[in-house]
Amino acid sequence: MSNRAADHQQRCQWCLSSDEYMRYHDTEWGYPVSDDQRLFEKICLEGFQSGLSWRTILSKRENFRKAFKNFDFDKVARFTDRHIDKLLEDEGIVRHRGKIEATINNAKRAKEMVKEEGSLAAFFWRFEPDDSTHSPQTVSTSPESIAISKELKKRGWKFVGPTTAYAFMQAMGLVNDHAEDCAFRVKATKARKAFKKPV
């Protein structure tokens, strides 16, 4: 379902509650990403979102980037207990010890994945579903997100459940879940068609 915003363009209804949400929807959500640092950032932020709203995380995203070295996983993997203590005092982020420790753990796992797979992008894009069988969904998981979650957990990643994995897939363009009448669905479709899938 979508509605018209002030500029009279149809959009997915979920993004209409704030200008920040709308900008995120218009310029990022659903467009394909192959940059490992951005992919790592997103899977971590989706983990931080667990139990919260994405709007809460989005409003703190720049603070998260500063706190976690722009999600450079080579740097985050070297974080120590001292870093954790400092992060737990940072009011600009979500101060949840388990999620902070998971991000540091996942940075180490990301380094391992790059050695094994060549890149995070090559791993994640392996789970892209066939466009001919996928239509915009309101559900929170899919067979592919369940498979991603299972494989990540097998490799030692944390806070990567199927719902987190599916939100990641939607945001990073592995699926196009813009509403059928959303003006940005066509743009996302074109971007996906022009995208060179990582191998």
N, C-alpha and C positions, 0 to 999 in steps of 0.2 A: 504494500500500500504506500502511496506517495501523495504529497500535497504540494501546492504552489507556495513558494516563498515570496518575499517582497519584490524580487526581480521577475516574478511570474513564471519562473522555470519550475517544472515538476521535479520533486526530489523525493528520496526515501524519507518516510515519515520520521524515522528515528533521529535524523540529524537536525530537525527544525527547532530544537529547544534552545539553541544558542548559536551565536555567530561563529564561535570557535569550533563547535561541532560541524557547522555547515562548511567551513573552510576545509576541515579535515576530510569530510565527505567528498567535496568537490575536487580536491587536489591530490588526495592520497588513497583513500579507501577503494580497494578493488583494482588498483593499477598494479601491474606485475613488477616485482622487485627481484633483482638477482644479486644485490650487494650484500655480502655476508654480514657486515656490521649492522646494516639496517634490519636484516632478518633476525640477527641475534637480539638486537634491541627490542624488536616487536615480540618475540617469543617470551622474553623476560618481562616486559611490561604487561603482557597478557597474564602472566603468572601473578604479577603484583595486583592485577585487577580482580583476581579470584575473590568473590564475596563482596566486591565493590562495583561501582559503575565505571564505565570507560571514561565518562566525563571527568571523574575525579582524577584518574590517571593522566588524561590528556592535559588537564590544567597544571599538573605537576611535571610534565614531560621534560621541560628544560632543566628543572632541578634534578631530575633523575639522570639526565645526560651529564650534567656537571658532576654529580656524585659518583657516577660509574664510568668516568673517563670516556664519555661518548659511546659507551658500550663496545669499546675496543676489547675484545675478549682476551687478547694476549696480556693486556694490562690488568684486567679484572681478575684473571686467573692467579695473579700474584698478590691479591689482597690477603691481609692477615687478620688476626683477631683484633688488632688495633684499628684497622679499617672498619671492621664490623661495629666496634664500640662507637666510633665516630659517626657512622651511618645511623646508628640507633638514636643519636642525638640530633640528627638532621630533620628539622621540622618541615623541610621542603619536599620530602619524599614520604612514602608509606613506611613507617618504622615497625616493620614486622620481621623479627629475627629469622624466622624460618624462610621467608621469601628472600631476604638479603643473603642468607647463607646458600640458598638454592641458586641464586644468580651467580655467586662466586663458583659454586660447584659446576654449574652449567657452562661457565666460561672455560673451565678445565676440560669438560666434555666436548665443547665446541672445538677446542684445539685438537683433540684426538680425532674428531670427525673430519676436520680438514685434512689431516694426515691420511685418513682411511679413504675418504670419498673425493678428495680434491678441493671441495668447497662445501659450505653449508647449503648453498643454492642447489648444487647437484643433488644433494640428499633430499631436500624438501620438494623440489619440483618433480621428483620421481613419483610423488603422490598426487599430482594434478589429475583430476577426474576427466573423463571424456566429455567435452562440451555438449555432445549430442544427447547425453544422458543426464545432464545437470540443468536444473532450472532454479531460479531464485528461491531460497528456502527461508523459512521462519524457524526451523528447528535449530538446535544448538550443537548437533554433532552430525557426522556422516561416516560411512564406512572408511573413507580415506583418513578422516581425522582420528578415528579410533585406531587405525593402523599406524599413523604417525606417533600417536601417544604411546602405543605399545612398544614401538621400536625405540623411541627416545628413552623410555623407562628402562628398557632392556640394556641400553647403553649407559645408564646411570644418571640420566637427567631427572630433575625434580620440578614439581609444580607444572607439569605438562600433561594434564588430563585431556580427554577427548574434546571437551567444550573449549578449553584454552586453545587446543590445536585447531579447532574449526574457526574460532574467531581470528586466529592468526592467518588461516587460509583465506578467509574473506578479505582481510585487510591487505594482505600481500599479493592479492590478485591471482591466487591459485584457482579461485572460482570467482565468477562475476555474480554477486548476489544483490546488485542494484535492482530495485523493483522494475518490473516490465515497462512501466510508464515513466520511470525516472529519466530525466534528460541526460544524466551522466552514465547511464547504462551503455549507450552507444559509444561514448568516448572510451569507456573501459574496455568494451569489446574490441574497438580498433587498436587500443594499446596492447591488448592481449594477442591480437593477430600479428602485430608487428614485432612482438617480443621474441627474442631468440632464447629458446629454452636451454638452460645450463645443462651440461653433461659432464 
